[in-house]
Amino acid sequence: MRKPIHVEELSTSKPLELVTIPAPPSESRVRRDARFAAPGEKRTRYHLPESLESPSPIGYRTRVSLSREEASTLLSLLALPRPTRFVPGPAPTERELFEECSLGVLSARQSTNFRGQREVLLGPADSERAASLLRRIGRKEAPVLDGAAFTHVVLARPYRTPFTFLLTFVGHKPLASLVTVPLRAWAKRFRHADDIPTIGYLKELHLGVLADAMERASVIASAGSRRAQVFLEPFDQPQDPAALRELEALVGLTPAERSAGWRISLVAQVGAVSEEERVPLERSTARRLGAALVALRSERIQPGVNAEQSAPVPYQARQPMDVPEELTVQAGRAAYNAFARFTGLPRERAKELVLLERIDVLTPHGKERLRSVREELERVTDTLISRLPLWADLALGRALSRNSARGRKAFALAGQRIYVGGLSRREVETAGLSFAHAVRAFGAGAARSALVAEVAGSTEIPEGCDLLGGICLMAGPVNQNDIGKQFFGSKDLLEHAFAGREPTSLLVWTLKAKTVADPIGNEQQLLDAARKGALVDLRPGPHEVVAVRRGASVEPLRQRDGQVNAERAFGDVGNFVTDPTGREIPGNRGTVWPSELSDAPVWPAGSP
């Protein structure tokens, strides 16, 4: 195996160092130990599903236990410099595109609950045209490169879920609500207005998460031979509006889709790079890293702290584990590196703009601060429920108040290290950035810092454990706080630590050291339509959100003659969930896409 690439050899960013999480004593190690329900036994979210039929490339996966060398290699991919040029290289195969998308738009947001992104892939000839259009549109963050093998054009739309439907009824005066509720609903439908600012920021945060994932995806899917040039700055103020219209026409954006809120939001050029810029990555290592990344899940439960009473024994006892202080330093370093990268600001200036409050239950006054945050969020929820328009709640069978109460779980703050992060619009705009651009870069920073912690929790996992640490990256608490700010007189969560800087909270990280993964039901809600949760959208298949332009036609990826994808990305690594006896979930491994299609170049040399 080649020597792993080191961050300091590639970038002026501060280097990332591998910090592992010590395993607890053997008697304190537990795992999910999920089983199939016995005949006649009532199934719960802790049981394995009876089968899986899904076009998603993910499936039910277990963490890949990385060696220290593999973990260091993965960390090195978190601070790559931008490519300086593309060179001629082999035409990408259909499987390489499928796997790159599997690490990007099909999984980058992990378990978020909105399918608000899709993309069109352009081949070499269309990529030349797109590069010309990008120069006319204007991209300040990085040079537009010639010679791309293909280009991702990502479209996104405003964040809308049952939760945002609920928000339509929040914050109205009792009698006036008969008029103001319909007016707000009209504004949301036709002007894409947001009930609270942080809902609008979710689209931007998700784009930042995707942008950061795309950089790694191109490297891993090509085993180091290709790199991505990602343009994250919003496209809403083009230097040449006609060029943006031409790019929209190239990817087939229709007037009806524009009316529904879809916009070109991110573009990534991908191409082969010279030997000096290639990442030295063995194919076998790339396969394992790809499988490791698609297996990551948001971890909400902290054993012995916030598990439900009905949870099995492994979730009920606290474990003698801690997230090392050195790991939080590396996670913060990764966030600052990414924010600087995607804004183009000097690192120290970027670091000044990122507002982070650490709520550490392991240090003095940490528990008191955490308790005050929880109490404030509870107060907002109680006030929200008490002021819902009664006429609407009754007409909907009390669904509004029930769902509001149920939503308390969405901002359960449980972990040893908790961070609230955000930005100051005033300071961001003084630095010469649009706030939307900064929010996107903040999302990229949050994703990268989270991955540092997840790599630590996946390194040298002992036998009998699912992982050694996980992270929950969530917007629920800041959205609830924003409701309080907009309607009930609350202060921003970050006002406590950054008084006078007019902060806007955006995300919360909760870092957890533990050995047991969250219930299988969390994944099942994303993969099984029969057990879909009220606030959870299903994981998409490639044909549902990825299209490929060939010549003048735009066709869904992996949809052919009535057949759609059932292959699991990087499935050759074999990290699929089983019961304790090794019995597999029927259909979980999926079926491999026909080799005559997957091994063929998507755009053969000389094709348009």
N, C-alpha and C positions, 0 to 999 in steps of 0.2 A: 504493500500500500504506500502511495506517495505521502510525503510529509504534508500535514494540513497547512493550508494557507493561513497566515497570521494577519490580523487586522492592521497592525502597524506597518506592514509591508504594502498595504493597499490604500490607506486613507489617512487623512489628517485628523479624523475622529479619534477620540480617546479609545484605546484598545479595550476589548471586552475579555475578561478572564473567567474561566470556568470555576464556579463555586458550587460544590455539591451540597446536598442536604443529608446530614447523617441519618442513618436508619436507626429506629428505636431498638431496644432490646428484643430478642426473638419472641419473648412471651407477649409483647405488645404489638406484634405485627399481625394485621388482619387484611383480608381482601374482600372483594364484592361477593364472591362465591355464589353467583346467581344460578338458579336451577329452573328447570321446567316445572310448571305446576303439575302436581299429581292428579290422577283422574278424580274428578269431583271436587278438587280443591279450588277455591276462589283465587283467581289470578290477581296479583298486585303489580305495582310498578317495579317491584324488586325481582319478579320472575322473568325468565327469558321468554321472548316471543315464540310462538309455535312455528312461524315461518317468516320469510321476507320476500316480497316481490317488489322491487324498486329499481328505477333507472339511475338512482344516485350512484356515484362512484365511491361512496364512503362505506356504507354498511355498518354493522356492529363490530367495532375494532377494539383491540387492547393496545395499551401503550407499548412501544418498542423500547426495550431496555438498551440504551446506547452505551457503548464503551466510552471511556474518557476521550479517546482519539476522535471518535465519531461526534461526540458532543462538542469538542473544540472546533471541528470542521464546520458544524452547523452554526456555531456562534460566529465563525469567521464570515459567514454569508450575511450577517446582520450589519455589516459596515463596509460593503464593497463600494469603491468609487464608481462614478458613472463611467460607462464605456466611452471611449473617445472616437472610435470609428468602427464600422462594420466591414467585414471582408467576405469574399465569396466562400460559400460552404455548402455542404449537402442540403438538398431540399428537405424540409421537415416532413416526417411521416405523420399519418393520421393519429397514430398512438401517441406520438410526442405532443401533438396539440391537445389531445384528450387529457393527458397527464398534466400538462401545464395548466390547462383550465381547471383541472381537479384540485390543484394546489392554489388556484386563484379564485375566480368568480363562483365556483361551485362549492367552496368550503371556507373562504377566507374569513367570513364573519362568524364562524362556528355556530353557536345556537341562537343567534339573533332571530327575531320572529317576523321578518318582512322580506319578501322576495322583490326587492326594488332595484335590482341591477340586471342587466343583460349586456351582451356584447356581440359585435360582428368582427370576424377575422378577415383581414385583407391580405392577399398574396403579394408577391414581389412587384408586379406591375402596378397594382392598385396602391401599394405602399409608397412607390415613387410619387404617385399623384398626391397621396395623403401628406407626404413630406413637404411637397410644394405648397399645399394648402395650409399646413401648420405654420410655415414661415410667413405666409400672408396673414394668418390669424394673429400671430405673434406669441412667442413662448420665451419669457424672460428667464425661466428657472434653469434652462439647460439648452445646449445647441440641438437643433434638429439634425439627425444624421441621415446620410444617404446609404443605400445598399441594404435596407432592412429585408430580412427573409419573409417576415410577415408583420402585421400590425394589429394590436387589439384596440378596438374603438368601443369604449364602455359607455353605455347609456344608463342613466339613473332617473328615478322619479321621486317625488316627495313621499315621506314616510307616512303610511296610512295603515292602521290596524284597528281591531276592535277597541284597543285602548284609546286611540285618537277619536274614535266614534264617541266613546264615553266623555272625552274632554269637551265635546260639542255642548254638553249640558252643564259644564262647570263654570262658576263665577258669574252667574246671572242674578239680577234682583228678582224677587218672587213674582210680582205681577208683570214686570217688563219681559220676563223670560218667554212669554207667549209670542213676543215679537223678536227678541234678540237671539233666541235659539235658531229660528229659521234663517235669520240674516247671517248668522255665523256659518250655518251649514251651507248656504249659498256661496259665501266667500271661500269656503274650503273647497267646494266642488269646482267652481269656475275660475277662481283667482289663485287657487292653491295656497290659501292663507293658512297659517298655523295658529292653533289655540294658544300655545306658549312658545317662546323662542327656542327652547332646547329641543322641541320636536323637530323644528326645521333643521337644527344642527345635526340630527341623527343621520340624515342623508350624507352630509359632509364627513362625519366621523367614519361611516362605513366605507366611503371612498378612500379615505386615508388608510384604513385597515387593508383594503384591497391593493392599493398601490404598493404598500410595503411587502405584501405577499407576492406580488407579481415579480418583484426583483429576484426573490429566491426561486420562484417557480420556474423561470426561464433557465436558471443555472441547473437545477436538479433534473428537470425533464430532459435536458440535453447532456447530462453528465459533464457539465462544465464548459461546453463548447460555445454556448450562446449566452448573450446577456441582454438585458432590457433597459431601454431608455424611457423612463416613465415621466409623463407630463401631468402634474396634479393641479396646477393652477386653474381655477375656474375659467370656462369658456364664455362667460356671460358678457364680457366687454371686448369683443374681438377688434383688432386694428382694422380688419377688412371683413365686415359682416357678410359680404357676398361669398367669401371663401368658406365661412362657417356653413352657409346654406349649401354650398357645393359638397362639403364633407358630409352633411346630413343626407344629401341626395345619394352620395356614394354608398352609405350604409343602409339606405332605404327607410329613413325616418319619415313617417307619413304625417299629414296634418292631424289625423285623428289621434295619433300617438303624442304629438306635440300638445294637443288639447288636453290629453290625460296627464300631462306633466313631464313626459319623457324628454330628456335633453342629453346631448353629448357632454360627458362630464370628466372623462379621463381618457388619455391615449397613451399606449405603450408600444414603442417600436422594439422589435426583437430581431437580432441578427447574430451571425457568427462573428467572433472577435479574433484578433491576432493571438499568436502564442503567448505574447507577453501579458495579455489581458485575460486569458483563459483561466478558469479556476481549476487547479489540479485536483480532480475529483474522480476516483475510481467508480466505474459503473455500479459495482456491488454496493458501495457506500451510498451512492445517489439513490439506489432503490430503497435502502433502509431508511434514509432520511426522508424520502417521500412518504413512505408508509408511516413513519413516526409523526409527520406533520398532519396527515389526514386523520390520524387517530385522536388528536387532541380534542378535549371537550371542556366546556366551562364547568368548574367544580364549585357548587354552592354549599355543600354540606361540610361542616367541621365536626368530626366525630365527638360526641359527648357535649356538643354545644347547641346545635340547631337542628338535629335530626328529629323527625316526627316520632311520636311514641310507638307507632306501629312498625317502625323500621327494624330490620333484623339486628341481632346482637352486635355484629361488627361496627355498626354505626353509633352505638350507645355509649361507649367508654372513651374518655379522653386519652390521647396518646402522648407519651413523653417526647414530643418533637417540637422543633422550632425552626422558623425561617431565619437562616443566619443573617446577621447584620451586613456581612460582606456581600451577600446576594442582593440585598436591597440597593446597595451602592451600584452594583453592576446593572441592575434593572433601571435605575435612574439614569445612569450613564447612557444606556441604549436609547432611552426616551429622548434625551437631549441630542444625541447624535442624529436620530431620525428627524427630529423637528428642524434641526439645522439643515439637514440634507434636503428636505422637501420644501423649505422656504427659501433656501439659498442664502440665509443670513450667516454671519460669523458665529461660531459655536457659542462663544461667551454671550453674545447678544441674544441668541436664541434661548440660551439657558435662563437669561433674565426674564424672558417673556412667559415661560412655562411656570404656572403657579401650582405648587404641590404642597398639600398639607398632609403630614403623616400622623395618623391616629394609631398609635402603637400601644396595644393593650399590655405589652410586656415592660413598659417604662412608666415612671411616675406620672400620674394624672391622665394617662391614656384611657383607662376605663371610664373615668369621669367624662372625658370629652366624647367618647363613643356613646355613653349613655345619654348625653345631652342631644346628640345628633338623632339617635333613635327616638327620643321623646318628641323632638320637633317634627320629625316625619310622621309620627303617630298623631300628633295634634293636627297636622295638615289633613291627614286622611279622615279623622273624625269630623273636622269642619267641612270638608268636601262632601261627605255623606249627608251631614245634617242640612246642607244648603242645596242639595240637588232639587230641581223642580219636581214637585210632587206629581204634577199632572203627567210628566214624562215617565217618571219611575213607575207609577201605577199602570200606565198604558203598556209598559214593557214588562209587566209582571215582576216588578222590583229587581229586574236584572241589573239596573244601573248601580243600585246600592250594594247588591250582592257582589258584583264584579269589583266594585271599589274596595270592599272589605277583603276580597280574595287577593287583590293586588298588593296587600301588605307584604306578601312573600317575595315580591319582586325587588324589595329593597332591604332584605335581611342582611345586615352587616355582620358577617362572622368570619374571622380569620385572625392570624397573629399580627400581621402587618397590613394596615389599611391605608390607602392613599385616596384623597380627593384631589382631582386635578382640573385645571381650567385655565382661562385666559382673561385678560382685560382688553376689551375692545379699544379703549382709549390708547393703551400702550401699543397694541398691535398696529393700529392705523398710524400712530406716530412713527413706527418703524418702517412704514411704507408698504405694509401688506394689507390686502383686503381681509376682513374678518373670516369670510368663508374659506379662503386659502389657508389661513392659520388654523382654523378648526380642522380642516383636512389633514394638515401636517401634524396636528395634535393627535388625531386618530392613528396616524402612522406611528407616532412615538409611543402611544399606548400599546399598540399591537406588538411592537418590537420589544418593549420592556416586559410585556407579559410573556413573550416567547422565551426570554432569558430565564424567567422563573420556571417555565414549563420544561425547558431543557434541563435545568438543574434537577427537577423532580422526575426526570426520565433517565437519568444517568445511573447505571449500575444498580438497577432495581433488584432488591434481594428476592429470593424465592419466597413465595407466599404473600407477595404484596402486589398491588396494582400499579403503584406509583410511589414517589416519595414527596411529592408536592404538586399543587395545582393552583390555578388562579381563576377568579371570577371577575370578569371585566364587565361592568354594568352601568347603564344610564338611568335605571329606575329611581335610585335615590335622588339624583339631581333633577329629574323630571318632576318628582313629587315636591321637591323643594321649590322648583320653578312655579308650580301651581300656587304654592304658598306666597311666593314673591308677587305673582301677577294679581292674585285675587284676595289674599288674606293678610297682607302686611308682613310677611316673613322677610328675613335677610338671607342673602346668599350663603350657602354652606361655607364658602371660603372667606367670608367677611371676617370671621373670627381670627384667621391667621393673616389676612391681607387687608386690614381695614384701611380705607382711604384710596385703594387702588381700583375700585369699581370692578371687582372680579365677577366672572361668569363661570360657574361650575359646569363641567361637561361630562366627566366620567368618574367612576369609583373603581379602584382596584382592591380586591381582597386576596391576599396571598396566604395560602394554607399549607402547612406541612402535615402530611397524613399519608397513610398507606392504602386506604380503601377508596375506590372510585365511586362516583355518584350513582344513584339507582339506574338500572337499565332502562327504566321508563322514561328518563330524560331523553335518551336517544330514540326510543320508540315513538315518541310524539313527533319526532322529525322525519321518521322513515316509514311509518305505518299509518295510512289514511284512516283505518278503522279505529285507531287510538289517538287521533289528532287532538291536541289540546286546543282550547278556545283561543288562546293567544299565540299559537305556534303554527308557522307555515311549514310545509313539508320540504325536505331537501330536494332540490330540482335535479333532473337528469340533464345531460348536456344538450339534448335536443330542445329543451324547454327554455334555455336562456343563452345558448351560444349558436351563432349562425356563421356560415362560411361563405364568402363571396368568391365565386368562380365565374370568370367572364362577366356576363350581365345578370347572372342569377345569384340569389342569396338563399342558401339551403341550411336547414338545421343540422348541427353536428350530431352524428351517430343516429340518424333516422333514415332508414333505407328500406323501401318496399314493404312498409308496414311494420318493420322491425325497429325497435329502439334499444338503446344501451342497457345492458345488465351487468357489465363488467365493473369490477371494483379496482380502482386505481392502485397500482403497486401491490396488487393482490398476491404476487409471487412471494412476497415476504412472509405471508401466512399469518399475520397478526389478527386473527378473527376470534371473536368471543365464543367460548364453549362452556358447557357445564363442567363440574369438577371431574367427571369421568371422561371428558374429551368429546362428548356428544355435541355435534354442531347444530346450529340453527339452520333448518332447511332453507336453501336459497341464499344464505348469507354470503357465500363466496361468489355468487353470481355466475355468469357465463362469459367466457372470453369472446370479444368481438371478432368476427372472421378475419383471419390473418391476411387474406388477399386484399382486404380493405384497410386494415389497421397498419400494415407494413408498407403500404404504397405511399408515395409522395402525394401530398394534398394538392400542390401546385407543381407538376413536373416542369423541368427546365424548358423554357420557351413558351409555356402556357400563359394566358393573360391573367 
